[in-house]
Amino acid sequence: MNNIWVVTKKELRAYFTSPIAYVVITVFLLLVGFFFYSMVWWFNNQSMQMAQNQYYYQQLNINQMVYNPLFHNISIILLLMLPLLTMRLFAEEKKIGTEELLYTSPLSISQIILGKFLASLIVLLAMLALTGFLSIFTFLYGNPEVVPVLNGYLGLFLMGAAFIAIGIFFSSLTENQIVSAILTFGALLLFWIINWASYSASGIWKDVLNYVSFLQHFDNMTQGILDTTDLVYYVSFSFLGLFLTHSVIQSKRWR
Amino acid sequence: MIAVEHLTKKYGDLLAVSDLSFKVEKGKIWGFLGPNAAGKTTTMRILTGYLPATDGKASIGKFDVFEQPNEVKQIMGYLPEVLPLYPDMTVTEYLNFVASIKKIPSAKKKEAVGKAIKVSGLDQVKGRLIKNISRGFKQRVGIAQALVHDPQVLILDEPTIGLDPAQIIEIRQLIKSLKGEHTIILSTHILAEVTQTCDGVVIIKEGKLMASGSLEELTASFRTKEGAIVKVRKGIQDAAVLLRTVPGVEKVNREDNELKVEWKPGQDLRDDIAKLILDRQFGLLELRPMAMSIEELYLKIISGDVEP
């Protein structure tokens, strides 16, 4: 554990002594803030209009109208931002030659990978935690349900973890950070929308395509449904990404 | 301390190292010589556990490089050809990080880093960012990084490359001062470096071992003639003629104001030569044995003139 933490600390320092983490977090918060403002404004507007009609007024739900779309927006922003956090993790080591130091140290490859993964997770956690300030307003002036909100955050975190694992995998493939980021974008976007293909698919493929899509599982979580299928999906996706990274690094050395 | 047996490494079809065997004793510095692309870096990368070998065995201390890589990495320090430095860290931060990944207990870390800084002469730049220090200091940080965990074995890949002459001398002195406590292998293609710092050499070419041994052994075994260089005060022409008459002398050549006297190996004619010169009052200024220079030796071995 200590060995993993050494790598994590080094990566966190790299994030926070360079502008990377600050820029990513700031831009992320700005965008989230803007979306939040828009949702709340719209909700507010709807509430005023519906105020005359008691029946419709009862139907208004802040979880449905603010948090649900907000979580979806955040997930898209994460899809755009997280590859920028992960792109350097292995590509840079390769480029500047420090991988020789890491791989000739007594650290195992898994410890190095987990250390880097953990560092990105911590930045992700910071990003999500900072958006928590927005909820002060909704809870102060409204009455949203807590559990679906927490469930949505859990979904965001797990999905972000999967994004990061995939980003790390593509970072291990190349020494060029831009290539790494673009490949990650491509892969994430594809897995995001791959269930679109299920409309034209039939039989087992329909289920498979639906299952592997990020979006399908995320929808459940934002609606407050905590299903082990979704948890297993995200965790196994992260695991797959890290496992592939391990294989790539191993095989490169054996070639 | 370091033993390599029948080591072979193939990159696809390319044979980088072929059936290489050599041994390095504890506390010695050995030079690893060879033209570019001879397989020096590959061999070092295999020894450090960075690359696996296709075939063969290698051990460092009592550990097998392939069976017990983690134990080997613990007792070995490695300076790669490309310095593995993080430009955005300060020298101290960097060495602290290296100390941590080399599993130095945190109680001893400060002391170890302090010692590495002192030994490598980094005191004046220890608080600066690595990207802002000069090439010579970067090289020192590279060496400090290799010895921060006080390894028994140091593997240095071209430790003086890209430095100016003054820095080269400093780094050489640094390496020499590490001898005894550490067993060192260094690769280079600067031949003077080998004569000045190394106890022995391994010469490889196209992945094959051309020669290995201590410098004396090698020069002795590759020498086909012996001789002396004589300098006299006056009458150099006459001296040359007379020296040819000394029994055993095969050849006398004049080179500027020196005479190169050669004889068959296995005897020492220096007494006879000195006696002759003193008797005839030419005035003996200098009489030194004709040593084979490392350049000659290297070229001879690399060109494959002589079978080792």
Interface residues (C-beta under 8 A of the other chain):
Chain A: N3 V6 V7 K10 R13 A14 T17 S18 I96 G97 T98 E99 E100 L101 L102 Y103 T104 S105 P106 L107 S108 R253 W254 R255
Chain B: Y11 G12 R45 T48 G49 Y50 L51 P52 N70 K73 Q74 M76 Y78 P80 V82 L83 P84 L85 Y86 P87 D88 M89 E93 F97 V98 S100 I101 K102 K103 Q145
